[in-house]
Every structure is written in structure tokens, then in C-alpha cells.
């Protein structure tokens, strides 16, 4: 958490709330991130396929939201996979993200 030398908001004496993903399963974490990116969050679906060595998360979004999830040059998809890898380390499981078009 970043320390604020001044009260936040100014004059209130309160600090900003810290957002954590503690205790949140990787599937729910990825779903929350993707729903924040897209225009149709109700169409975000994640199917978890459990394999012997890895868990595959099959992400499905509305066709018009596909570009928002992938991002320019795959930047968003790469960032989501990085967060997924970091979060899965605590669970000691390997996760693979597959983005599927409806």
C-alpha cells in the first residue's frame, strides 16, 4: 500500500481503502477484471477445465468486446495472464487463459 503523507481526501483524515484479492479464487479475480474492461459484463463467461498439470480458463465475451479484452498488440491479454500467474502462485496451481470468441 502506498503511504500518503497528507490526509486523503484532503482535510478528512481518512486513508484510501486498500483493494486486495486475498482469498479470491483466480477464476473470480479474472472475471472481475474482464467485466471491468467490457461493455457487456453480463456476457462474460469463464469455464474452468481442470487437467492433470494445469487448469485452463476458457474466457468467452461478446464479439464486440473481444478487442477490449485482447487490447492493442495483446497488451490487455498479456496483463491479465501476468496477474493470473501471480495470483495462482499462492494456490500452487498452473493456470492457462484461453480467450474464445462467441
Rosetta silent file (secondary structure, phi, psi, omega in degrees, C-alpha in Angstrom):
SEQUENCE: XXXXXXXXXXXXXXXXXXXXXXXXXXXXXXXXXXXXXXXXXXXXXXXXXXXXXXXXXXXXXXXXXXXXXXXXXXXXXXXXXXXXXXXXXXXXXXXXXXXXXX
SCORE:     score description
SCORE:     0.000 S_00000001
   1 L     0.000  139.904  179.227    0.000    0.000    0.000 S_00000001
   2 L   -80.510  132.280  177.864    1.242    3.478   -0.838 S_00000001
   3 L   -83.666  132.086  178.636    1.665    5.742    2.161 S_00000001
   4 L   -98.886  118.456  179.725    0.009    9.120    1.840 S_00000001
   5 L   -68.421  -24.662  179.638    1.955   11.902    3.550 S_00000001
   6 L  -110.049  155.066  175.202   -1.194   14.046    3.550 S_00000001
   7 L   -59.428  149.063 -179.275   -4.670   13.066    4.709 S_00000001
   8 L  -127.162  130.292  -17.789   -6.853   11.605    1.966 S_00000001
   9 L   -63.122  159.601 -175.370   -9.074   13.217    0.827 S_00000001
  10 L   -48.521  126.996  176.353   -7.515   16.464    1.976 S_00000001
  11 L    90.696  -12.450 -175.721   -8.879   17.502    5.337 S_00000001
  12 L   -88.635  -24.465 -178.012  -10.777   14.281    6.074 S_00000001
  13 L    78.058    2.076 -179.916   -8.035   12.442    7.944 S_00000001
  14 L   -97.394  148.881  174.495   -9.035    9.175    6.195 S_00000001
  15 L   -97.167  154.944  177.049   -6.795    6.954    4.134 S_00000001
  16 L   -65.663  151.731  177.402   -7.944    5.379    0.876 S_00000001
  17 L   -71.642  144.164  177.985   -9.295    1.839    1.097 S_00000001
  18 L   -94.568  130.805  179.135   -6.899   -0.877    0.042 S_00000001
  19 L   -97.286  126.119  179.085   -8.189   -3.257   -2.600 S_00000001
  20 L  -129.926  161.554  177.163   -6.950   -6.809   -2.261 S_00000001
  21 L  -111.927   20.292 -176.343   -7.657  -10.127   -3.928 S_00000001
  22 L   -61.514  127.494  178.362   -6.894  -12.117   -0.801 S_00000001
  23 L    79.824   -1.337 -178.709   -8.916  -15.306   -0.666 S_00000001
  24 L   -89.939  124.358  177.927  -10.464  -14.688   -4.089 S_00000001
  25 L   -60.105  150.714 -176.745  -10.180  -17.672   -6.450 S_00000001
  26 H   -56.918  -41.315 -179.225   -8.255  -16.984   -9.672 S_00000001
  27 H   -58.895  -45.126 -179.983  -11.366  -17.586  -11.790 S_00000001
  28 H   -69.402  -35.840  177.633  -13.349  -14.910   -9.916 S_00000001
  29 H   -62.316  -47.970  179.513  -10.415  -12.495   -9.995 S_00000001
  30 H   -64.032  -39.562  179.187  -10.100  -12.786  -13.784 S_00000001
  31 H   -62.603  -42.227  179.451  -13.866  -12.464  -14.187 S_00000001
  32 H   -64.007  -40.981  179.406  -13.893   -9.232  -12.154 S_00000001
  33 H   -65.114  -47.520 -177.688  -11.035   -7.765  -14.208 S_00000001
  34 H   -65.965  -40.870  179.371  -12.597   -8.681  -17.549 S_00000001
  35 H   -62.136  -29.909  177.637  -16.045   -7.409  -16.550 S_00000001
  36 H   -72.743  -22.204 -177.435  -14.456   -4.038  -15.745 S_00000001
  37 H   -86.967  -30.778 -168.204  -12.996   -3.863  -19.275 S_00000001
  38 L   -95.798  164.910  177.106  -16.015   -4.744  -21.403 S_00000001
  39 L   -84.889  -24.771 -179.552  -19.260   -3.012  -22.388 S_00000001
  40 L  -120.674   75.473 -176.146  -21.379   -6.124  -21.800 S_00000001
  41 H   -64.512  -23.190 -179.891  -20.180   -7.599  -18.481 S_00000001
  42 H   -69.549  -16.389 -179.887  -23.231   -9.867  -18.242 S_00000001
  43 H   -96.110    3.966  177.426  -21.912  -11.833  -21.249 S_00000001
  44 L   -77.552  123.542  178.307  -18.551  -12.630  -19.651 S_00000001
  45 E  -131.169  137.376  176.595  -18.317  -16.361  -19.029 S_00000001
  46 E  -127.301  122.973  177.142  -15.378  -18.353  -17.711 S_00000001
  47 E  -107.724  128.031  179.852  -15.317  -22.131  -17.877 S_00000001
  48 E  -100.368  122.317  177.801  -12.633  -23.874  -15.831 S_00000001
  49 E  -109.463  116.379 -176.538  -11.248  -27.104  -17.245 S_00000001
  50 E   -91.777  120.176  177.927   -9.171  -28.987  -14.688 S_00000001
  51 L  -108.196 -177.090 -179.186   -6.338  -31.001  -16.153 S_00000001
  52 L   -69.255  -39.231 -176.164   -3.634  -33.178  -14.663 S_00000001
  53 L  -111.523  -15.430 -175.722   -0.962  -30.467  -14.736 S_00000001
  54 L  -153.999  160.149  173.512   -2.881  -27.243  -15.246 S_00000001
  55 E  -105.512  129.921  178.346   -6.239  -25.518  -15.041 S_00000001
  56 E  -104.097  125.759  175.065   -7.459  -23.953  -18.274 S_00000001
  57 E  -101.949  114.683  178.940   -9.736  -20.921  -18.004 S_00000001
  58 E   -95.505  107.708 -176.627  -11.781  -20.542  -21.178 S_00000001
  59 E   -94.216  126.303  179.632  -12.868  -16.909  -21.331 S_00000001
  60 E  -124.061  128.477  179.380  -15.823  -16.060  -23.525 S_00000001
  61 E  -131.887  168.857  176.497  -17.018  -12.482  -24.160 S_00000001
  62 L   -60.978  147.831 -176.507  -19.373  -10.734  -26.577 S_00000001
  63 H   -54.956  -40.817 -178.425  -17.949  -10.454  -30.089 S_00000001
  64 H   -74.066  -12.042  178.678  -17.793   -6.637  -29.906 S_00000001
  65 H   -98.096   -5.606 -176.421  -15.869   -6.811  -26.594 S_00000001
  66 H   -57.395  -43.919  179.863  -13.172   -9.176  -27.837 S_00000001
  67 H   -63.627  -33.462  179.316  -10.849   -6.326  -28.844 S_00000001
  68 H   -68.651  -35.276 -179.842  -11.182   -4.694  -25.427 S_00000001
  69 H   -74.812  -40.275 -178.954  -10.120   -7.898  -23.690 S_00000001
  70 H   -75.125  -43.079  179.600   -7.185   -8.569  -26.025 S_00000001
  71 L    79.064  167.506 -178.994   -6.037   -4.940  -26.219 S_00000001
  72 H   -65.348  121.545 -179.868   -3.676   -3.312  -28.687 S_00000001
  73 H    66.259   18.146  179.993   -0.976   -5.798  -29.589 S_00000001
  74 H    79.661   16.302 -175.647   -2.341   -8.195  -26.967 S_00000001
  75 H   -62.180  -44.862 -178.936   -1.426   -5.847  -24.107 S_00000001
  76 H   -67.761  -43.828  179.526   -4.573   -6.459  -22.046 S_00000001
  77 H   -60.503  -41.349  179.216   -4.473  -10.228  -22.563 S_00000001
  78 H   -64.826  -42.513  179.717   -0.819  -10.279  -21.545 S_00000001
  79 H   -65.470  -40.903  178.290   -1.506   -8.200  -18.429 S_00000001
  80 H   -63.081  -41.600  178.569   -4.424  -10.450  -17.433 S_00000001
  81 H   -65.723  -35.672  178.243   -2.200  -13.524  -17.845 S_00000001
  82 H   -65.661  -45.095  178.183    0.521  -11.896  -15.721 S_00000001
  83 H   -63.222  -41.478  179.623   -1.951  -11.155  -12.915 S_00000001
  84 H   -61.323  -43.039 -179.988   -3.328  -14.682  -13.219 S_00000001
  85 H   -64.700  -40.546  179.746    0.161  -16.184  -12.909 S_00000001
  86 H   -66.334  -43.858 -178.811    0.940  -14.063   -9.852 S_00000001
  87 H   -69.562  -32.763 -177.347   -2.349  -14.939   -8.145 S_00000001
  88 H   -75.409  -18.282  178.877   -2.070  -18.645   -8.952 S_00000001
  89 H   -60.198  -35.005  179.328    1.316  -18.906   -7.264 S_00000001
  90 H   -68.065  -32.990  179.621   -0.390  -18.790   -3.900 S_00000001
  91 H   -83.756   -8.947 -177.442   -2.643  -21.695   -4.887 S_00000001
  92 L    56.658   40.444  176.954    0.335  -23.662   -6.238 S_00000001
  93 L  -128.695  153.688  176.851   -1.584  -24.374   -9.446 S_00000001
  94 L  -102.269  129.642 -179.911   -0.784  -23.512  -13.046 S_00000001
  95 E  -116.035  143.548  176.082   -3.452  -21.629  -14.957 S_00000001
  96 E  -124.840  131.663  178.919   -3.751  -21.090  -18.716 S_00000001
  97 E  -102.570  124.179  174.749   -6.069  -18.436  -20.163 S_00000001
  98 E  -116.148  125.357  179.578   -7.769  -19.118  -23.471 S_00000001
  99 E   -98.499  120.150 -174.117   -9.855  -16.304  -24.976 S_00000001
 100 E  -114.478  135.647  177.226  -12.725  -17.702  -27.021 S_00000001
 101 E   -85.716  137.967  177.449  -14.971  -15.781  -29.412 S_00000001
 102 L   -60.240    0.000    0.000  -18.765  -16.372  -29.110 S_00000001
